Amino acid sequence: MSGLVSPHGGGELKPLLLSGEELRQEWEKAQTLERVMMTSRETSDLIMMGIGAFTPLDGFMGKDDWKGVCDSFTMANGIFWPIPITLSVSKEQANNIKEGQEVALVDTETGELMGSMTVQERYTIDKSHECKQIFKTDELEHPGVAKVMEQGDVNIAGSVKVFSESYYPEMFKDVYMRPAETRKIFEEKGWKTVAALQLRNPMHRSHEYLAKIAIEVCDGVLIHQLVGKLKPGDIPAEVRVRAIDTLVEHYFVKDTCIQAGYPMEMRYGGPREALLHATFRQNYGCSHLIVGRDHAGVGEYYGPFDAHHIFDEIPKDALETKPLKIDWTFYCNKCDGMASMKTCPHGKEDRMLLSGTKLRKMLSEGEEVPDHFSRAEVLEILREYYAGLEEKVEVKLHKYAEGEKK
């Protein structure tokens, strides 16, 4: 038997992606169905269900699930889930869709037929309530809030059949992995404890330090970066893949870490998104999630360690995957190496605080990157990317980027 954590919900992985003759038949049938156009977030959620990353979900959530997730972190069946996974349409289209009807699910941006759904429920929600519960704000400047507020007026819920993973397997063939694939690799390596390092930025020295702390206490690390849609100014996934590859090649012991990509779109939900990251990492076979400073945050909406605290607010048995909480990390000149607030006794004048946002800002503005901020091999790849941009990218620093704890 596998020594890995169980898929979330206590059972087996539940991928919803069709193949073979079943896929052919369902795809042909979907050509005749009412078409529901999905946003990029809805499409990525469908793909996550398709590959089994959102086990045990079997479709988009109904109102009882939506309310339970927003207010108490649990679906109607009592299973823990931290962020609503919903699909919306306009009032006009909702009036044309009956309960029990099958609809075709189409990605708005590409026009690709992605799947089908049997509609079991239509309902309206208080969008502001969802935003305040999930994002702690309903300000439209928050990218996650903006997505919710742009949703159609009516949510439709029901079980889904997934036809496609879109372009991810082809574009990111070297790193794109489904949960069953990472689990197989871990088992072949004999790993039982695996820490996931969530990334949406290239790895700088703090990321490297976090991964190496995890390697000291776990059998291995999954460097798990997002290849789904990001916000403007973030570095594309293909550039990050190259940067991580060169870092692993030059600075990690062989066979201590695996790089993989997953297709979810970021919500920038801070603490709630940290819980979602732990939930689907359990499906990937990870026993731990590295949670550092400002995990999945954006702007000034969350304190730097709110994502640590939220794991103490949920029931202890909600998740098998546990947080590996790590304090603020930095390079200390007096320590002559990487350290954290827990290990370094020196003052802030001796510390170089590192962040992906800060690194992107320096590179986008053509500034010199200080020694010890990032590895030279990584900087070479990033400088090449920024030199090729036709327009300057504006990057804003977080309020806490200079090391003030909230």
N, C-alpha and C positions, 0 to 999 in steps of 0.2 A: 504493500500500500504506500501511496505517496505520503511523505512527511510534511507536505506543504499545507498552508492554511486552506480551509474549504472555501469554495465559491460562496459569495454572499447569499444569505437566505437559507444556508444549511444543506443545500443539495448539490447538484452538478451544474456545470456551465450550461447556459441556455442560449446558444446562438440561434438567431432567427433568420440567418442568411440561407436562401434556397439555392439549390444547385441541380444540375442534370435535367431530367424530364419534368420534374415538378416546377423548376424555374421556368422552363420553356412554356409550359401550359399556363402558369400564373401570369407570365409576362404578356402572352397573347391575350388572355382574358382582360388584363388591365388596359389594353388598348381601347376597349369599349366603355370604360368606366368614366364617371365624373372625375375630373382632374383637380386635385388640391395642390396648390403651389406652396412649397415649403421654403422658409428662410434658410440661410446658411446654418444657423444654430439648430433648427429643427432637423435639417438634413444630417448634420453631424451626430445629433442624438439618435437618429434612426440607424445610422451606421454603427454607432456604439452598441445599440441593441442587436444589430445584425451579427456582429462578431462575438457577442456574448460578454462584452465588457460591462454592460448594464444588467447582467444577471442579478435578480430573477425577473426583471421587467419583461412583460410580453407585449407591451404596446404603450401608447401615450396615455397619460393618467386621466382618470375621471375626477369629478369634483370632490368626492370624499378623500381620495388620495391627495389631491392638490391641497385641500384644507389641512389634512393631517400632517403632510410634509411641511407646510408653511408654519404651522402652529406647534407641532410636537415632534417633528423629525420622524414620523412614522406614517406608513401607508395604512389604508383601511384594514389590511390583513395583519397589522401589527409589526411588519418588517421595517426596520430602520431604513430611512432614505432622507438625505439632507436638502435636496433642491428639486423643485417640480420639473418633471419632464413632460411637456405639454405641446400640443399642436393647435393652432388657431386658424380661423377663417373669418371672412367678413359676414355681417348679418345677412346680406343678400344671398351669399352662397350657402350659409347655414340653413336658410329657409328651403333650399332645394335638396338638402341632404336629409334623408330619413334614417331613423335608428334601424339597424340591421342591414343598411345599404353598404356595399363595398365601394371604396373610392381608390383612385390611383394617386400615388404620392410622387410629386415631381419637384425636382430642385429648381427653384426660380432662376438661379444664376446660370446654370448650365443647360437647363431644359431636359435633363436626363430623367428618365423614369426610374425611380429609386425603390419603389415597393408598392404595396397596397395595404389598405386597412379596412376592417369591418367595423363600422361606426356603431358603438354601443351607447353613446351618450353625447348630448350637446349641452353646454352650460356656459354661463358667464361668470366672470371673477372680478374681484376688486383688485385691479392691477397695482394700485398704490399700496395696498395691504401686502401683496406678495413682495413688492420691492422693499418695503420697510422691514419685513421679516427676514428676507434673504440677504439683502444688501445693506441693511441698516440705514437706508436713505431712499428717497424717491426723487432725488435731483437728477435731471436729465443729462447732466454732465457726466454722470457715471455710465460707462458703456453698457454695463449689464442692465441697468435701469432703462436706458434708451431702447434696448432690444425688447424688453417686456412692454413698455409703453407703445411701441410700434406694432405690437401684435394685433391680429384681428379682434373683433369684439366678442367672438364666440369661440370657445375651445371645443374641439371634438376629440373624443376618446375612443379607444378600442384596440384590439389586438392587431398586430402588423405582420406582414410577410415582407422580407427584405430581399431585393433583387440584386443590389449592387453596392460595392464599396467605393464607387466613383473612381477617381484617378489615383487614390492613395497607394494601392499595391504596385502600380507601374512607376509612379513618380518617386516613391520612397522604398523601392524594392529591397534595398540593403538594410533598412531599419524597421520598416512597417511590420508589426507583428500583432497577431490576434492572441487573446489570453491562452488558448490551448497551445499555441506555439511557445510562448514564454514558459509556461508550466512544463512542457516537454523538455526544454533546454535545462531548466533548473533541476528536473529529476535526473536527466542524463549526467549532470555535473555532481549530483548528490547533495545539492543545496537544500536545506530545510528552512533556514532563516535568510530572507532576502529583503534588503531595504530598497525602496524606490526613491530616486532623486527626481523630483518634478522639475522640469526646465521649460522655460519659454525664451530664455536668453542664452547666448553662448556661455560656456563655463569659464568663469574667472577663478582667481585663487581661492576665494571663499567657497565656491561650489566644489572645487577640487578637495579642499580641506574637509567639507561636510561628507563627501563621498568616502574619503579615506578614514574618517572617524567611524563611519558605518561599516567599512570593510574590517575594521579591528574587532567589531562586536557581532557581525553577521557573517554568514558563509559567502555572501556576495552582494553586489549592488546592481540594480537595474537603473541605468541612466535613461530615464523615460521622458522623452521630450515631445511636446505638442507639435503635431504637424497640421493641425486644423487651423481655422482662420484666426488671425490675431487682430490687434488694433493698429492703426496707422503708426508708423515709427518703429514697430518691432522688427527684428531681423528675420528674414525668411528662413524657413526650416532647412532648406537645402544648404544654406550657408552655415547654419548651426551644426548640421550633421558633419560637415567637413572639419569644422573647428573642434568638435568633440572627438572625432576620429583621431586627429593629430595629437590631441592632449592625451588620450588613452594610450596611444602608441608610444609616446615618449615618457609618460610620467606615472603609469600604473603598472603594477605587477600583472603579468599575463594571466588571463582567466580569473580575474577577481571582479570584473564588471562586464556588463552587457549593455550596449546601446540599443534602444528600441524607440519607435515612434507610435503615437496613438492619434486618432483622428478627431478628437473632441474639440469643439470651439470653446475658447476661454470665455467665462462669464465675469471674471475679475471680482469674484464674490468673497474674497478674503477668507474669513473663518469658515463660512458655510461651504465654500469651494474646497477648502482643505479637507473637510469631511467627505465631500464627494470624491476627491482624489484618493483618499484612503479606501473608500467603498469600492471603487472599481479596480484599485490596485490589489485588493483582496482577490478579485476575480483573476487578475494576472498572476496570482500566486505569491504575492509579496506579504511577508509577515510584518513589515514595518514601513512607514512613510517618514522620510526625513522632513521635519518641519522646522525651518529656520525663521529668519526675520521676514515679516510682511509677506507671508505665503499667499500667493494668488491675489495680492492687493493691487490697488490702483489709487493714485492721487493721495489724498489725506483722509480717506474714509475709515481706515482701520488703524488701531495701534499696532506697533511693530510685532507684538507677541499675542495679539488677540487669537490668532490661529492655534497657539499653544493652549490657551485657556479653554477654548470651546470643547476640546476633547475631554476635559474634566466635567463638562456640563451634560454629557450624554450618558446613558446607562453603560456600565462596564462591559456588558455582554452584547452591546449594539454591533460591534465590529470585532473580528478576530485580528485584523490588521491594526497595529498600535502605532502611535506617533513616536518617533525618535526626536525628541525636542532638543534643539541645540541653540545655545545663546548666540548673541551677536558675535560674528567672527571678523577678523581683521589681520593685517600684517602689523606687527609691533617691531619698531626699530631696536628697542632695548632688549626685547626677547630674542631678536634676530630670527624671527620666524612667524608663522601663522599662530594665532591664539584666539581666545574668546574672553568675554567679560568674566567668565568663571576661572580662567587660568592665568590671566595677565594682570599684574598688580600696578601697572604703569598708567600714566595719565593720557588724556586724549591727544596731547601734543606729540606723543610718541607713536600714535596709532594711525594707520592708513585704513580707513573704512571703505569696504569694497561693495559695490552693487552693480548688477547688470545694467540698470538704468543710468547710473553714473558713467559706466564704461561706454554705453551707447552715446551719451551726450558728448563725452570727450572726443570720440571718434567722429561723430557727425559734424562737429565743429572744427575738426582738424587740429585739436589740441594734442600736446605730447602726453602720452600715458605714462605715469610714474612707474619706476621700477617696482617690481613685486605685486603690481596690480593684476597683471595677467601674463601668461606665458608668451614668449616671443613668437612661437610657432602659431599660436592662436591669433595674436595681433596681426600677423602678416596676412592671414586670411580675411580678417575683418576690415583691415585697411584697404585691401583689394576690392572688397564689396562696396565700401563707402566711396572709394575713388570712382567707381563705375556709375554712381547715381547721377542722374541729370539734375535733380533738384535737391536742395539742402533739406535734411530731415530735422524738424524741431522736436527736441526731447526735453520734457520737464522733469525735474528732480522731485522726489517725495520730500515732504516736510522733514522726515526723520533720516534723510540720506546722510546727514552729517553726524549722526550718532547720538542724538538726544532721544532718550527713551520716554515713551508716553506714560 
